[in-house]
Each structure stands twice: as structure tokens, then as C-alpha cells.
Amino acid sequence: MEIVVNGKREFIDQSVSILEYLSLKGLDPNRAVVEHNYHVVKKEEWGNIILKENDQLEVLRFVGGG
């Protein structure tokens, strides 16, 4: 299945939720914000939204430092 993540096409083998996708990519869900098909999604909903063909994600990660 093909999705678009941060403007780049990506292929995933199976249907996964947004939360599962972040986990597969090694991203800490406590340090991220996700936009799904142009709508910001609350963290509580990430496990309920299953990614589909041609979905678009924007994933922003918070990085500490100074």
C-alpha cells in the first residue's frame, strides 16, 4: 500500500494504525504531532485510525536542545 509521509511516497506491507506506524518507524509518540489527510489528529485517536491507500501524513517531531 502506498501512502505519503512528509511529502514522500512510502510503501507499507500491511494496514496499520497511525500509532502502529509511528512505532514501526521508531518514533516516540510522546514527542510527535500528526496530521492525517490535512487534519491534526489527537493522540488519543492515533490507535483508531487505520491508514489506507494514498493517505497523507505529516509527522512533526519535537527535539530538545539549545
LOLODO-728613 format. One record per residue (C-alpha): z, y negated, x; residue in three letters. Coordinates in steps of 0.5 Angstrom, whole numbers, plus 2048, in hexadecimal, padded with zeros to 3 digits. Layout:
ROKOL c3 c2 c1 vexro
ROKOL Z Y X Ala $
...
This chain:
ROKOL c3 c2 c1 vexro
ROKOL 800 800 800 Met $
ROKOL 7FE 7F9 803 Glu $
ROKOL 803 7F3 802 Ile $
ROKOL 803 7EC 805 Val $
ROKOL 809 7EA 809 Val $
ROKOL 80A 7E3 80C Asn $
ROKOL 802 7E3 80B Gly $
ROKOL 800 7E9 80F Lys $
ROKOL 7FE 7EF 80C Arg $
ROKOL 802 7F5 80D Glu $
ROKOL 802 7FD 80A Phe $
ROKOL 807 801 808 Ile $
ROKOL 807 808 806 Asp $
ROKOL 80C 808 800 Gln $
ROKOL 80E 804 7FA Ser $
ROKOL 815 801 7FD Val $
ROKOL 819 7FB 7FA Ser $
ROKOL 81A 7F4 7FE Ile $
ROKOL 821 7F7 800 Leu $
ROKOL 81E 7FD 803 Glu $
ROKOL 818 7F9 806 Tyr $
ROKOL 81D 7F5 80A Leu $
ROKOL 821 7FB 80C Ser $
ROKOL 81A 7FE 80F Leu $
ROKOL 819 7F8 813 Lys $
ROKOL 820 7F8 816 Gly $
ROKOL 821 7F1 813 Leu $
ROKOL 828 7EF 811 Asp $
ROKOL 828 7EE 809 Pro $
ROKOL 82E 7E9 80A Asn $
ROKOL 82A 7E5 80F Arg $
ROKOL 824 7E4 80A Ala $
ROKOL 821 7E1 805 Val $
ROKOL 81B 7E4 801 Val $
ROKOL 815 7E1 7FD Glu $
ROKOL 811 7E6 7F9 His $
ROKOL 80B 7E4 7F6 Asn $
ROKOL 80D 7DD 7F6 Tyr $
ROKOL 814 7DD 7F3 His $
ROKOL 81A 7DD 7F7 Val $
ROKOL 81E 7E4 7F6 Val $
ROKOL 825 7E4 7F5 Lys $
ROKOL 828 7E9 7FA Lys $
ROKOL 82C 7ED 7F4 Glu $
ROKOL 824 7EE 7F1 Glu $
ROKOL 821 7F1 7F8 Trp $
ROKOL 823 7F8 7F6 Gly $
ROKOL 820 7F8 7F0 Asn $
ROKOL 819 7F5 7F2 Ile $
ROKOL 814 7FA 7F4 Ile $
ROKOL 80E 7F8 7F8 Leu $
ROKOL 807 7F9 7F5 Lys $
ROKOL 800 7F9 7F8 Glu $
ROKOL 7FF 7F2 7FA Asn $
ROKOL 806 7EF 7F9 Asp $
ROKOL 807 7E9 7FE Gln $
ROKOL 80E 7E8 801 Leu $
ROKOL 810 7E2 805 Glu $
ROKOL 816 7E4 809 Val $
ROKOL 81B 7DF 80D Leu $
ROKOL 820 7E1 812 Arg $
ROKOL 826 7DD 814 Phe $
ROKOL 827 7DD 81B Val $
ROKOL 82D 7DA 81E Gly $
ROKOL 82D 7D6 825 Gly $
ROKOL 82E 7CF 827 Gly $
